[in-house]
Amino acid sequence: MSNETGASTATFRIWRGNSSGGAFHDYTTEISEGMVVLDAVHRIQAEQANDLAVRWNCKAGKCGSCSAEINGNPRLMCMTRLNALPLTDPVTIEPMKAFPLVKDLVTDVSWNFRVKPQIKKFTPRLPDASDGTWRMAQADVDRVQEFRKCIECFLCQDVCHVLREHRLFEYFIGPRFFVNTAALDMHPLDTANRTADLRQNQGVGYCNITKCCTNVCPEGIKITDNAIIPLKERVVDQYFDPLRKLFRIFR
């Protein structure tokens, strides 16, 4: 759309409210080439809604702060370009639905930081070189390097049906922390066994590998294939392999 001066405009339907309730409000603002959704939100905040609450930091897709749901899809506002959206209709922007609402587009994600300490810490084996260092195969290093790309935007947590619909926060740590566990458990130097925790306390069995978490990851981490499925296989091998079960019985 264009206004009377010939500049392009777009309408943004933004959720306004808090934990007590709220509603969507429409804001029409000027847009220009190269803008992302976060740019438009900042312009609306500066010119029309000074009290609009929005969380952001780096504006470069690396801090994970500006997570929201744009036209129903969990995304980073700073990495969602306006020219990739249909601007003939209002662009809907709302907070992540899996977490408690604080105000407007800001949600309380503190639960995630309470989950992280539940995962057993990195426990390296003894050094294997005379200088007190370790030797590792490059292929083993490459395997876990992918998991280090996580920016903790928690979009994978937001879209996961176990948390979003079933609200099993007490029994399920979510895709982000399965990635964290995989980064530790598959490290070539680590010696800790996290399989019992995955099965008993962290709910890996609840995941039905729909890959919705992988689909929304802005870093392109193959969460389901490279983290969750291998962890599930470890649980199956340890607890449900019939040969292992016989070995435990006769031992």
C-alpha positions in Angstrom: 0.0 0.0 0.0 1.0 3.6 -0.5 0.0 6.7 1.5 -0.8 10.2 0.2 3.0 11.0 0.0 3.6 8.0 -2.1 5.5 6.1 0.6 4.8 2.4 1.1 2.8 1.5 4.2 1.8 -1.8 5.9 -0.5 -2.7 8.7 0.6 -4.7 11.7 -1.8 -6.4 14.0 0.0 -6.5 17.3 -1.1 -8.2 20.5 -1.4 -5.8 23.4 -2.1 -6.9 26.9 -0.8 -8.8 29.9 -1.6 -12.0 31.9 -5.0 -10.6 32.8 -6.1 -10.3 29.2 -5.7 -8.1 26.1 -6.5 -7.8 22.4 -5.0 -7.2 19.0 -4.5 -3.6 17.9 -3.8 -2.5 14.3 -1.0 0.0 13.5 -0.3 1.3 10.0 3.2 2.6 9.5 5.6 3.4 6.7 8.0 0.7 5.5 11.0 0.8 3.2 13.2 -1.7 1.4 15.2 -4.0 3.5 13.1 -3.7 6.7 12.5 -6.6 9.0 9.5 -7.0 11.3 11.5 -5.7 14.3 12.2 -2.5 12.4 8.4 -2.0 11.9 7.7 -2.8 15.6 10.3 -0.2 16.7 8.8 2.4 14.4 5.4 1.8 15.8 6.8 1.9 19.3 8.5 5.2 18.6 5.7 6.9 16.7 2.4 5.4 17.9 2.7 3.2 20.9 5.4 4.3 23.3 4.4 1.7 25.9 4.6 -1.3 23.6 6.7 -4.0 25.3 9.1 -5.9 23.1 12.3 -7.8 24.0 15.3 -7.5 21.7 19.0 -7.0 21.8 21.4 -7.7 18.9 19.1 -7.3 15.9 21.4 -9.8 14.1 19.8 -13.1 14.7 22.3 -14.2 17.4 20.9 -13.3 20.8 17.5 -15.0 20.5 15.7 -12.2 22.3 13.1 -11.1 19.8 11.2 -14.4 19.4 7.5 -14.0 18.6 4.8 -15.5 16.4 4.5 -13.8 13.1 1.4 -14.8 11.1 1.1 -17.8 13.4 4.7 -19.0 12.8 7.3 -18.9 15.6 10.1 -16.7 14.3 12.8 -14.1 15.2 11.4 -10.7 14.4 14.9 -9.4 13.4 15.3 -12.2 10.8 11.9 -11.9 9.2 12.0 -9.6 6.2 8.9 -7.7 5.3 9.4 -8.5 1.6 8.9 -12.2 2.4 5.5 -11.6 3.9 2.1 -10.9 2.2 1.6 -7.2 3.1 -1.9 -6.9 1.5 -3.3 -8.2 4.8 -2.3 -7.1 8.3 0.9 -8.8 9.6 -0.1 -10.5 12.9 2.5 -10.3 15.7 1.9 -12.0 19.0 4.0 -13.4 21.9 5.1 -17.0 22.1 2.2 -19.1 23.3 4.1 -21.7 25.3 5.3 -19.3 28.0 3.5 -17.0 30.5 2.7 -13.6 29.2 4.4 -10.6 30.9 3.2 -7.7 28.6 2.5 -7.3 24.9 5.2 -9.3 23.1 7.2 -10.2 26.1 6.9 -13.6 27.7 8.5 -15.1 30.9 11.0 -17.7 29.7 12.7 -18.2 33.1 11.5 -21.8 33.3 14.1 -22.7 30.7 16.9 -21.4 32.9 15.6 -23.5 35.8 15.7 -26.6 33.6 19.3 -26.3 32.5 20.9 -27.1 35.9 19.0 -30.4 35.9 21.3 -31.7 33.2 24.5 -33.4 34.4 27.5 -31.2 33.8 30.4 -32.0 31.4 32.5 -34.7 33.0 35.7 -35.3 31.0 37.9 -38.4 31.2 41.4 -38.2 32.4 43.9 -36.5 30.0 45.5 -39.0 27.6 48.7 -37.1 26.7 51.8 -36.5 28.7 51.2 -32.7 28.6 47.9 -33.0 30.4 45.7 -32.5 27.3 43.4 -34.8 25.3 43.4 -36.3 21.9 40.1 -36.3 19.9 39.2 -37.4 16.3 38.0 -34.5 14.2 34.9 -36.4 13.2 33.8 -36.6 16.8 34.4 -32.9 17.3 32.4 -32.1 14.2 29.4 -34.2 15.4 28.8 -32.0 18.5 29.8 -28.7 16.9 26.3 -28.2 15.4 24.7 -28.1 18.8 26.9 -25.2 19.9 25.1 -23.0 17.4 21.9 -22.8 19.6 21.1 -19.1 20.5 18.5 -20.1 23.1 15.7 -18.2 21.3 13.3 -21.0 22.6 11.3 -21.1 19.4 11.7 -24.9 19.4 10.3 -24.9 23.0 7.4 -22.7 21.9 6.3 -24.9 19.0 6.7 -28.2 20.8 3.3 -29.6 21.4 4.3 -31.3 24.6 4.9 -27.9 26.2 2.6 -25.7 24.0 -0.6 -27.8 24.2 0.0 -30.4 26.9 1.8 -28.1 29.3 4.0 -30.9 30.7 6.6 -28.5 32.1 7.3 -30.7 35.1 8.0 -33.8 33.2 9.6 -32.7 29.9 12.7 -30.5 29.3 12.0 -29.7 25.6 14.0 -29.7 22.4 16.4 -27.0 23.4 17.7 -29.0 26.3 17.8 -32.3 24.4 20.2 -30.4 22.2 22.1 -29.3 25.2 22.2 -32.9 26.5 23.3 -34.2 23.1 26.1 -31.7 23.0 27.4 -33.2 26.3 26.5 -36.8 25.9 28.0 -37.1 22.5 31.2 -35.2 23.3 34.2 -37.6 22.8 35.7 -36.7 26.2 32.5 -36.9 28.4 32.0 -39.8 30.8 28.7 -38.9 32.5 25.6 -41.2 31.8 22.5 -39.1 31.3 20.3 -41.9 29.8 18.5 -42.6 33.1 17.6 -38.9 33.5 16.4 -38.7 29.9 14.0 -41.6 30.5 12.8 -40.9 34.1 13.0 -37.2 34.7 13.3 -35.4 31.4 10.6 -37.0 29.3 12.4 -37.8 26.1 9.7 -40.5 25.5 7.1 -37.8 25.2 8.6 -36.5 21.9 7.0 -38.1 18.9 9.5 -36.7 16.5 7.2 -34.5 14.4 10.3 -32.2 13.6 8.3 -29.0 14.3 11.3 -27.9 16.5 13.7 -28.5 13.6 11.5 -26.5 11.2 11.6 -23.3 13.3 15.2 -23.3 14.3 16.8 -20.1 13.0 20.3 -21.7 13.2 19.3 -24.7 11.1 20.1 -27.3 13.8 18.7 -30.7 12.9 17.3 -31.0 16.4 15.2 -34.1 15.7 17.5 -36.2 13.5 20.8 -35.3 15.2 19.9 -34.8 18.8 16.6 -36.2 19.9 16.5 -39.5 17.9 20.0 -40.5 19.0 19.1 -39.8 22.6 15.9 -41.9 22.2 18.0 -44.7 20.7 20.3 -44.6 23.8 17.4 -45.0 26.1 16.0 -47.9 24.0 19.4 -49.6 23.9 19.9 -49.3 27.7 16.4 -50.2 28.9 14.6 -52.1 26.2 17.2 -54.1 24.3 16.2 -57.8 25.0 19.8 -59.0 24.8 20.9 -56.4 27.4 18.0 -57.4 29.5 19.0 -61.0 29.5 22.6 -60.0 30.3 21.5 -58.0 33.3 19.3 -60.9 34.5 22.0 -63.6 34.3 24.7 -61.3 35.5 
